[in-house]
C-alpha cells in the first residue's frame, strides 16, 4: 500500500503494521490484503483532504462524514459495507494496541444489503459443459478434471490451484484443503472425479510436468507452471463458448451448484457447511432459499389444491 506523504508518520506506520498482521499473522489471502489496502488507501485520501494527520483525531463524526462521502460517490451498499468492515478491523487493531483511546467504529452499523440468491447451473447445462473438454488430449483431460473438481468438491478456485499431490488421498477419495485463514478441511469426491484424476496423474500431468516450475502442484499450465486462478477462469470461459450455451459461468457458480444440489438431494446443512469451509452456519443458509424456491415450484406444479 502506498501511503507516502498522505498522513503523519505514526499513522502511516500503524496502517502498514496492520496490513502486515493480516498477511503474516492471520495469513489472509493476497486478494483480501489488496481489498483492505484499497479501502484504507481511500480512507487515507479522505483524511488528507480533511487535514487529519493523527489517528487520535478520528472520531465518530469524522467516520460518519467519510460514509456520507462514499454515498455521495454513488458507492453501492455492499461496497460501503466492505469499507466499514475494513475500518472496523483496523480500529479494533488500533484499540488493542493502545494506538487510539476510543474506537469510533463501535457505533457504526452496516447499511442494509439486499441478499442476492447465488446463481447456479442447471443440470442439463452442467452435463453439456462437463462433456466439452477433449479428454484424449493432455490439456483437455486437465480441463475436464478442473470442472469436475470444482463441482464435485465445492472448493473455491483459490483452493483448487493450491492443491498439491500430497494433499490427495486416492484410496479414500478425499483431498486436504487449506482454506481461508489457513484453516484445513477435508473434502470428498466421487468415482467420476477419481477416474479423471487417475488418468490425469498417469498421463497428462506427466507430459505437462516441467522440472523448473511444476513442483508438487496438481494442476499445471501448458508450460508446466502451477496454474493460476485467472487461467482457470479463462479455461471455463472457453469451455462455455465451445458448449454453445448462452450463459456466464464462474468457478464460484460451480461451488453454488454443488451446495444447492447437495441440499436438494437430502444433505443436512451442517455437513454442507463443513464441506464448503464456512465458518458460520448462517453463511450456508442462503442455499436453503434456493431449495425452498424449488420446493415451492414443485408444490405449485403438482398439488391439486395449490391453484384455484
N, C-alpha and C positions, 0 to 999 in steps of 0.2 A: 504494500500500500504506500503510495507516495503522498506523504503529508508534510513534506518540507515547506517551511515558510507559511504554513497555514495557521498554526497555533503555537502557544508557548511551549518551551522545551519539555516541561513536566507533562503536559497534556499529550504531546506527540509520543513521548516515551510510554505513557500509560496505554495508548492505543496500540502501539507496536507490541508491548508486552502481552496485552490481552489477546491479540491475534496469535502470538507465539504460544500462549497457553492452549488456545483452541487447536492449533496444529500439532503441538508436541505432547501435551499432557492429555487432552481429550481426544486427540487423534481424529479430528473431524476430516472429512474428505476435502480434496482440493477445491471442488466446486462450492462446497459450503463455506470454506475460508474466503473464496473470491466474493461470494454474496455478502458475507459480513464486511469484508473490506470495502466493497462498493457502497454499502449502506452507510458505513462510518465515514467514508470519503464525502458523501453528500452532506452528512451532518456536520462535518468539519468545515465544508464550504459555507454552510449556513452560519456557523459560529463566527467564522471570519467576517461575514457580512454584518453580523450583529456586534462586531468588535469585542467578542468574548474570548479571552485567552486562557482563563483559569477554569478548571473543572468545577471548582467550588462556587463559581458564579452561575452555574447552571441550575435553575430551579424549575418547579412545576410549570410556571407561567411561560418560561422560555421553551419548554418541551411542547406545550400547547401551541405556541406560536409556530414552532417547527412543523407540527402536524397540520396546522392551517396552511402553511407554505406548501406542503405536499398536496393537500386538497386543491389548492389554487392551481397547482401544476397539473391537475387532472389525473393524479395517480389513482389507480383503482383501489378499492377497499382491501383486496387481497395483498396488493403490493405494500400498502400502508401498514397492514398487519405485520408483514415481514419486517419492515423498518422498525416497528415498535418492538418486535421480538428481539431484533439485533441490539437495540438500545437497552432493552430490559436486561439482557445478558451482560452487556458492557457495564451498566451501572451496578449490577449485582456484584460483578468482579471488583469494581472500584470501592464499593462499600465494604466488601470482605477484606480488602487490603488497606482499609482506612485512608483511601485517597479522596473520599468525599465524606462529609458529615451526614448528609441525608440522601436518600435515594428518591429522586423526583419521579421515577417510573412507577412507584408503588400506587399512585393514584390514577395512573393512565390505564384505560381499558381498551380492548381491541374493537375496531369497527365491526359492525355486523356483516358477516360474509355469507352470501347465499351458497349453500353447498351444491356443488355440481356432481351429478352421478358419474362415476367412472365410465369411460367408453370401453365397450368390449367388442370382440369379433364374433359374428355368428358362426355356428358350427359348419355350415356349408362353405362359408368364406374361408374359414380356418383350414379345412381339408384341401381346398383349392390351393391356398398359399403353401401349405406344407408339401404339396406334390410338385411344386415348381422346380426346385433345385435338381440338377442332373447329378445323381449320386454316383454315376460312373466316372466322374472327374474328381480330382482332389479338392478343388475349390467348391464344387457343387455338393460334395459329401459334407464338407465343413459347414457350408451354409445351411444344409438340412439339419445338421446337428445343432447349430446355433438356434434355429427356430424351435426345434424340439425341446432343447434345454430350457429356453425361456418359458415355453408353455407348460412343459412337464413339471417344472420345479417352482415356477412363480418368482424366480430370483430377479433382482434388479440388474440392469445392464452393467452397472459398475461392478457388481458382484460376479457377473458372468466372466468379464475379461480378467478378473483376478484369480480365477480357478487355476490351480496347479495340479499336475498329475498326482502328487502325493495326497491331495485332498479327496480323491475319488476312491471309494471302496466298491470295486466291481462285483464282489461277492454278495454284498448286502444291498447293492443298487442305491447307494447314498453318497452324498457329497458334503464335505465340511465347508461351510461358507463363512467368510469373515465379513460381517455386515457393518452397518452404521455404528460408529463409536467403537470399532474393533470388537464387536460382540459376535461370538461364534454361535452357529446353529447348524443343525443337520437337516438337509433337505433330501427328499426321496425322488426317485424317478422310476419309470416303468420299463417294460420289456422292449417297446419300440425304440425308446431312447437308448437302452442298453445295446441293441443291435447296431444302431448308428455309431454309438460311442466306440464299440469294439472294432468296427470296420475302420473308423477314422484313426484310431490309435495304431492299428496294424498297417494301414496303408497311407492315407492322406497326410497324417502328421509326420510320418517318417519321411515322406517326399518333400514336405514343406520345411522341415527342420533345417536350421542354419546354426552351426556351432558358435558363431559370433553373437547371435542375438536371442535365440529361442529360449534358452534356459529351460525351466521346468514348467512353463505355462502350457495350458491345454490348447488354447485356440491361437493359431498363428496366421499371419498375413501371407500374401503370396511371396513376400521377400524373406519370410522366416522370422519376422519380428513378432512379439506378442501383439495381438490385435487390440485396437482401442475402441472406445465407445462410439466415436464418430464413424469408424469403419463399419461397425455393427449396424448403425442406423442407415448408412449408405447401402449396405447389403440388403436390408429389409425393404428399403425404397425400391431397389432394383427388382427384387422378387415380386413385390406387389405390382410393379409396372409390367412385368412379364406375365403375371396372372390375368391381366385384363380387367381386374376388379377396379371399380371407381371408388376406392376407399383410401383413407390415410391410416397407416398402421405404424405405431411406435412400439419400441420394446416394452414400455410400461403398459400398453394396451394388452399385451400378451399376459402380463402379470395380473391385470384386472380380470382378464378372461379366465385365467387359472383359478383365482379366488372365487369368482362367480360360479364357475362350473362345479367346483368342489362343494360349495354350499347348496347348489341346485340338486346335487346328487347325494345329499344326506350328510356331508361332513359337518361337525359341530364347529362353532365359532372359535373356541379356544384352540382347536387343532390348526385351523386356518391361520389364526394369529401367530402361532409358533412357526409354522412353515413360512409365513411371509416375513417373520422377524419384526413384527410390530411390537413396540414397547408397551403401547396401551391398547386395550381391547376396543376402546371407542374408535380408534382408527380403522379397525377391521369391520366395525358395524355398518359402515357406509355400504358395504356389499350386500347387506341384508335388504337394503332399499331396492336393489336390483332384483333380488329373488322375490321380494314381496310384490313387485310390479308384475313379475312373471306369473305368480300365483293368482293375482287379480285377473290377469288376462285369461288364464286357464278357467277360472271360476266363471267369468262373464261369458266365455265362449261355450261352456259345457253345462252349467247348471240350468235346469228347465225354468226355475223361478228367478233367474238373475235379471231377466228383462220382462217388462210388462207385455 
